Amino acid sequence: MTRAPRLTHREVYRVDWLPGTDVLHGTCHCGAEHASQDPVEMWEWLLSHPEGHVPWGVRG
């Protein structure tokens, strides 16, 4: 029996759909958050780190 390879990095991206809306809510591994109705735009934002990202707790 072969085992599946283990992931070695800790970058976790999360996209949630807000029920009753067309809005997606994304959270980057750094804690930055973003909302969009366009799934492509959401993933482009998530994967463009750090451009456009302000980690949670750092906002002024």
Jmol script that loads the backbone (N, CA, C; Angstrom):
load data "model"
ATOM      1  N   MET A   1       0.839  -1.181   0.000  1.00  0.00           N
ATOM      2  CA  MET A   1       0.000   0.000   0.000  1.00  0.00           C
ATOM      3  C   MET A   1       0.885   1.246   0.000  1.00  0.00           C
ATOM      4  N   THR A   2       0.638   2.161  -0.943  1.00  0.00           N
ATOM      5  CA  THR A   2       1.394   3.409  -0.978  1.00  0.00           C
ATOM      6  C   THR A   2       0.593   4.491  -0.273  1.00  0.00           C
ATOM      7  N   ARG A   3       1.305   5.352   0.394  1.00  0.00           N
ATOM      8  CA  ARG A   3       0.658   6.448   1.109  1.00  0.00           C
ATOM      9  C   ARG A   3       0.675   7.709   0.262  1.00  0.00           C
ATOM     10  N   ALA A   4      -0.342   8.515   0.442  1.00  0.00           N
ATOM     11  CA  ALA A   4      -0.408   9.802  -0.252  1.00  0.00           C
ATOM     12  C   ALA A   4       0.665  10.722   0.313  1.00  0.00           C
ATOM     13  N   PRO A   5       1.278  11.547  -0.546  1.00  0.00           N
ATOM     14  CA  PRO A   5       2.296  12.470  -0.038  1.00  0.00           C
ATOM     15  C   PRO A   5       1.684  13.489   0.922  1.00  0.00           C
ATOM     16  N   ARG A   6       2.449  13.876   1.909  1.00  0.00           N
ATOM     17  CA  ARG A   6       1.990  14.872   2.879  1.00  0.00           C
ATOM     18  C   ARG A   6       2.323  16.273   2.388  1.00  0.00           C
ATOM     19  N   LEU A   7       1.431  17.195   2.646  1.00  0.00           N
ATOM     20  CA  LEU A   7       1.702  18.588   2.324  1.00  0.00           C
ATOM     21  C   LEU A   7       2.681  19.134   3.349  1.00  0.00           C
ATOM     22  N   THR A   8       3.671  19.887   2.879  1.00  0.00           N
ATOM     23  CA  THR A   8       4.689  20.383   3.792  1.00  0.00           C
ATOM     24  C   THR A   8       4.551  21.866   4.102  1.00  0.00           C
ATOM     25  N   HIS A   9       3.675  22.574   3.417  1.00  0.00           N
ATOM     26  CA  HIS A   9       3.518  24.006   3.678  1.00  0.00           C
ATOM     27  C   HIS A   9       2.228  24.260   4.429  1.00  0.00           C
ATOM     28  N   ARG A  10       2.102  25.427   4.998  1.00  0.00           N
ATOM     29  CA  ARG A  10       0.949  25.748   5.829  1.00  0.00           C
ATOM     30  C   ARG A  10       0.079  26.850   5.238  1.00  0.00           C
ATOM     31  N   GLU A  11       0.208  27.137   3.938  1.00  0.00           N
ATOM     32  CA  GLU A  11      -0.607  28.176   3.339  1.00  0.00           C
ATOM     33  C   GLU A  11      -2.012  27.639   3.103  1.00  0.00           C
ATOM     34  N   VAL A  12      -2.964  28.205   3.823  1.00  0.00           N
ATOM     35  CA  VAL A  12      -4.347  27.778   3.690  1.00  0.00           C
ATOM     36  C   VAL A  12      -5.166  28.963   3.211  1.00  0.00           C
ATOM     37  N   TYR A  13      -5.883  28.748   2.132  1.00  0.00           N
ATOM     38  CA  TYR A  13      -6.776  29.759   1.588  1.00  0.00           C
ATOM     39  C   TYR A  13      -8.195  29.250   1.777  1.00  0.00           C
ATOM     40  N   ARG A  14      -9.096  30.152   2.126  1.00  0.00           N
ATOM     41  CA  ARG A  14     -10.474  29.734   2.363  1.00  0.00           C
ATOM     42  C   ARG A  14     -11.408  30.672   1.618  1.00  0.00           C
ATOM     43  N   VAL A  15     -12.377  30.089   0.922  1.00  0.00           N
ATOM     44  CA  VAL A  15     -13.411  30.865   0.245  1.00  0.00           C
ATOM     45  C   VAL A  15     -14.754  30.331   0.713  1.00  0.00           C
ATOM     46  N   ASP A  16     -15.559  31.213   1.281  1.00  0.00           N
ATOM     47  CA  ASP A  16     -16.898  30.852   1.746  1.00  0.00           C
ATOM     48  C   ASP A  16     -17.927  31.618   0.932  1.00  0.00           C
ATOM     49  N   TRP A  17     -19.039  30.997   0.671  1.00  0.00           N
ATOM     50  CA  TRP A  17     -20.161  31.646   0.011  1.00  0.00           C
ATOM     51  C   TRP A  17     -21.085  32.161   1.097  1.00  0.00           C
ATOM     52  N   LEU A  18     -21.508  33.408   0.970  1.00  0.00           N
ATOM     53  CA  LEU A  18     -22.425  33.989   1.948  1.00  0.00           C
ATOM     54  C   LEU A  18     -23.851  33.661   1.502  1.00  0.00           C
ATOM     55  N   PRO A  19     -24.541  32.740   2.177  1.00  0.00           N
ATOM     56  CA  PRO A  19     -25.876  32.299   1.774  1.00  0.00           C
ATOM     57  C   PRO A  19     -26.846  33.460   1.565  1.00  0.00           C
ATOM     58  N   GLY A  20     -27.657  33.322   0.522  1.00  0.00           N
ATOM     59  CA  GLY A  20     -28.638  34.356   0.209  1.00  0.00           C
ATOM     60  C   GLY A  20     -28.078  35.497  -0.611  1.00  0.00           C
ATOM     61  N   THR A  21     -26.795  35.413  -0.975  1.00  0.00           N
ATOM     62  CA  THR A  21     -26.149  36.466  -1.772  1.00  0.00           C
ATOM     63  C   THR A  21     -25.343  35.818  -2.895  1.00  0.00           C
ATOM     64  N   ASP A  22     -24.760  36.659  -3.731  1.00  0.00           N
ATOM     65  CA  ASP A  22     -23.817  36.201  -4.749  1.00  0.00           C
ATOM     66  C   ASP A  22     -22.389  36.500  -4.317  1.00  0.00           C
ATOM     67  N   VAL A  23     -22.176  36.743  -3.039  1.00  0.00           N
ATOM     68  CA  VAL A  23     -20.887  37.198  -2.524  1.00  0.00           C
ATOM     69  C   VAL A  23     -20.058  36.020  -1.999  1.00  0.00           C
ATOM     70  N   LEU A  24     -18.778  36.039  -2.385  1.00  0.00           N
ATOM     71  CA  LEU A  24     -17.796  35.094  -1.862  1.00  0.00           C
ATOM     72  C   LEU A  24     -16.916  35.846  -0.866  1.00  0.00           C
ATOM     73  N   HIS A  25     -16.579  35.209   0.229  1.00  0.00           N
ATOM     74  CA  HIS A  25     -15.719  35.810   1.242  1.00  0.00           C
ATOM     75  C   HIS A  25     -14.447  34.979   1.311  1.00  0.00           C
ATOM     76  N   GLY A  26     -13.311  35.610   0.978  1.00  0.00           N
ATOM     77  CA  GLY A  26     -12.037  34.896   0.978  1.00  0.00           C
ATOM     78  C   GLY A  26     -11.160  35.299   2.137  1.00  0.00           C
ATOM     79  N   THR A  27     -10.422  34.332   2.668  1.00  0.00           N
ATOM     80  CA  THR A  27      -9.460  34.579   3.731  1.00  0.00           C
ATOM     81  C   THR A  27      -8.129  33.981   3.305  1.00  0.00           C
ATOM     82  N   CYS A  28      -7.091  34.804   3.291  1.00  0.00           N
ATOM     83  CA  CYS A  28      -5.747  34.382   2.905  1.00  0.00           C
ATOM     84  C   CYS A  28      -5.042  33.746   4.104  1.00  0.00           C
ATOM     85  N   HIS A  29      -3.983  33.028   3.833  1.00  0.00           N
ATOM     86  CA  HIS A  29      -3.204  32.413   4.913  1.00  0.00           C
ATOM     87  C   HIS A  29      -2.616  33.442   5.858  1.00  0.00           C
ATOM     88  N   CYS A  30      -2.476  34.709   5.387  1.00  0.00           N
ATOM     89  CA  CYS A  30      -1.920  35.762   6.244  1.00  0.00           C
ATOM     90  C   CYS A  30      -2.985  36.396   7.134  1.00  0.00           C
ATOM     91  N   GLY A  31      -4.266  36.045   6.892  1.00  0.00           N
ATOM     92  CA  GLY A  31      -5.347  36.600   7.688  1.00  0.00           C
ATOM     93  C   GLY A  31      -6.100  37.721   6.997  1.00  0.00           C
ATOM     94  N   ALA A  32      -5.595  38.207   5.846  1.00  0.00           N
ATOM     95  CA  ALA A  32      -6.289  39.253   5.096  1.00  0.00           C
ATOM     96  C   ALA A  32      -7.596  38.688   4.552  1.00  0.00           C
ATOM     97  N   GLU A  33      -8.620  39.547   4.450  1.00  0.00           N
ATOM     98  CA  GLU A  33      -9.926  39.128   3.978  1.00  0.00           C
ATOM     99  C   GLU A  33     -10.361  39.971   2.799  1.00  0.00           C
ATOM    100  N   HIS A  34     -11.206  39.385   1.949  1.00  0.00           N
ATOM    101  CA  HIS A  34     -11.659  40.064   0.737  1.00  0.00           C
ATOM    102  C   HIS A  34     -13.017  39.498   0.356  1.00  0.00           C
ATOM    103  N   ALA A  35     -13.884  40.327  -0.225  1.00  0.00           N
ATOM    104  CA  ALA A  35     -15.186  39.865  -0.700  1.00  0.00           C
ATOM    105  C   ALA A  35     -15.328  40.208  -2.173  1.00  0.00           C
ATOM    106  N   SER A  36     -15.971  39.315  -2.916  1.00  0.00           N
ATOM    107  CA  SER A  36     -16.171  39.519  -4.344  1.00  0.00           C
ATOM    108  C   SER A  36     -17.311  38.646  -4.828  1.00  0.00           C
ATOM    109  N   GLN A  37     -17.969  39.076  -5.900  1.00  0.00           N
ATOM    110  CA  GLN A  37     -18.986  38.252  -6.534  1.00  0.00           C
ATOM    111  C   GLN A  37     -18.380  37.390  -7.637  1.00  0.00           C
ATOM    112  N   ASP A  38     -17.161  37.684  -8.039  1.00  0.00           N
ATOM    113  CA  ASP A  38     -16.500  36.981  -9.139  1.00  0.00           C
ATOM    114  C   ASP A  38     -15.488  35.975  -8.594  1.00  0.00           C
ATOM    115  N   PRO A  39     -15.708  34.667  -8.810  1.00  0.00           N
ATOM    116  CA  PRO A  39     -14.781  33.665  -8.274  1.00  0.00           C
ATOM    117  C   PRO A  39     -13.369  33.772  -8.853  1.00  0.00           C
ATOM    118  N   VAL A  40     -13.251  34.161 -10.119  1.00  0.00           N
ATOM    119  CA  VAL A  40     -11.917  34.305 -10.721  1.00  0.00           C
ATOM    120  C   VAL A  40     -11.165  35.449 -10.056  1.00  0.00           C
ATOM    121  N   GLU A  41     -11.848  36.572  -9.869  1.00  0.00           N
ATOM    122  CA  GLU A  41     -11.225  37.721  -9.199  1.00  0.00           C
ATOM    123  C   GLU A  41     -10.824  37.358  -7.783  1.00  0.00           C
ATOM    124  N   MET A  42     -11.656  36.566  -7.096  1.00  0.00           N
ATOM    125  CA  MET A  42     -11.340  36.159  -5.727  1.00  0.00           C
ATOM    126  C   MET A  42     -10.045  35.349  -5.687  1.00  0.00           C
ATOM    127  N   TRP A  43      -9.916  34.345  -6.558  1.00  0.00           N
ATOM    128  CA  TRP A  43      -8.716  33.516  -6.551  1.00  0.00           C
ATOM    129  C   TRP A  43      -7.492  34.288  -7.015  1.00  0.00           C
ATOM    130  N   GLU A  44      -7.658  35.220  -7.956  1.00  0.00           N
ATOM    131  CA  GLU A  44      -6.520  36.059  -8.352  1.00  0.00           C
ATOM    132  C   GLU A  44      -6.037  36.869  -7.168  1.00  0.00           C
ATOM    133  N   TRP A  45      -6.964  37.413  -6.382  1.00  0.00           N
ATOM    134  CA  TRP A  45      -6.591  38.180  -5.191  1.00  0.00           C
ATOM    135  C   TRP A  45      -5.873  37.284  -4.185  1.00  0.00           C
ATOM    136  N   LEU A  46      -6.427  36.112  -3.922  1.00  0.00           N
ATOM    137  CA  LEU A  46      -5.813  35.205  -2.949  1.00  0.00           C
ATOM    138  C   LEU A  46      -4.397  34.804  -3.354  1.00  0.00           C
ATOM    139  N   LEU A  47      -4.187  34.529  -4.628  1.00  0.00           N
ATOM    140  CA  LEU A  47      -2.897  34.024  -5.081  1.00  0.00           C
ATOM    141  C   LEU A  47      -1.890  35.122  -5.413  1.00  0.00           C
ATOM    142  N   SER A  48      -2.287  36.396  -5.333  1.00  0.00           N
ATOM    143  CA  SER A  48      -1.375  37.501  -5.645  1.00  0.00           C
ATOM    144  C   SER A  48      -0.600  37.984  -4.427  1.00  0.00           C
ATOM    145  N   HIS A  49      -0.619  37.227  -3.378  1.00  0.00           N
ATOM    146  CA  HIS A  49       0.028  37.608  -2.118  1.00  0.00           C
ATOM    147  C   HIS A  49       1.464  38.065  -2.333  1.00  0.00           C
ATOM    148  N   PRO A  50       1.892  39.157  -1.763  1.00  0.00           N
ATOM    149  CA  PRO A  50       1.212  40.013  -0.798  1.00  0.00           C
ATOM    150  C   PRO A  50       0.527  41.225  -1.411  1.00  0.00           C
ATOM    151  N   GLU A  51       0.543  41.381  -2.729  1.00  0.00           N
ATOM    152  CA  GLU A  51      -0.053  42.555  -3.363  1.00  0.00           C
ATOM    153  C   GLU A  51      -1.540  42.660  -3.027  1.00  0.00           C
ATOM    154  N   GLY A  52      -1.949  43.794  -2.453  1.00  0.00           N
ATOM    155  CA  GLY A  52      -3.334  44.001  -2.099  1.00  0.00           C
ATOM    156  C   GLY A  52      -3.745  43.408  -0.777  1.00  0.00           C
ATOM    157  N   HIS A  53      -2.822  42.828  -0.053  1.00  0.00           N
ATOM    158  CA  HIS A  53      -3.145  42.169   1.208  1.00  0.00           C
ATOM    159  C   HIS A  53      -2.756  43.039   2.399  1.00  0.00           C
ATOM    160  N   VAL A  54      -3.673  43.161   3.320  1.00  0.00           N
ATOM    161  CA  VAL A  54      -3.400  43.808   4.600  1.00  0.00           C
ATOM    162  C   VAL A  54      -3.805  42.799   5.666  1.00  0.00           C
ATOM    163  N   PRO A  55      -2.820  42.152   6.310  1.00  0.00           N
ATOM    164  CA  PRO A  55      -3.140  41.131   7.305  1.00  0.00           C
ATOM    165  C   PRO A  55      -4.063  41.644   8.405  1.00  0.00           C
ATOM    166  N   TRP A  56      -4.910  40.750   8.914  1.00  0.00           N
ATOM    167  CA  TRP A  56      -5.834  41.082   9.978  1.00  0.00           C
ATOM    168  C   TRP A  56      -5.077  41.630  11.169  1.00  0.00           C
ATOM    169  N   GLY A  57      -5.573  42.708  11.773  1.00  0.00           N
ATOM    170  CA  GLY A  57      -4.950  43.296  12.952  1.00  0.00           C
ATOM    171  C   GLY A  57      -3.935  44.379  12.620  1.00  0.00           C
ATOM    172  N   VAL A  58      -3.620  44.574  11.316  1.00  0.00           N
ATOM    173  CA  VAL A  58      -2.618  45.557  10.922  1.00  0.00           C
ATOM    174  C   VAL A  58      -3.302  46.803  10.353  1.00  0.00           C
ATOM    175  N   ARG A  59      -4.572  46.738  10.112  1.00  0.00           N
ATOM    176  CA  ARG A  59      -5.304  47.860   9.491  1.00  0.00           C
ATOM    177  C   ARG A  59      -5.342  49.054  10.426  1.00  0.00           C
ATOM    178  N   GLY A  60      -5.308  50.225   9.808  1.00  0.00           N
ATOM    179  CA  GLY A  60      -5.253  51.436  10.599  1.00  0.00           C
ATOM    180  C   GLY A  60      -6.521  52.111  10.867  1.00  0.00           C
TER     181      GLY A  60
END
end "model"
wireframe off; spacefill off
backbone 0.3
color backbone group
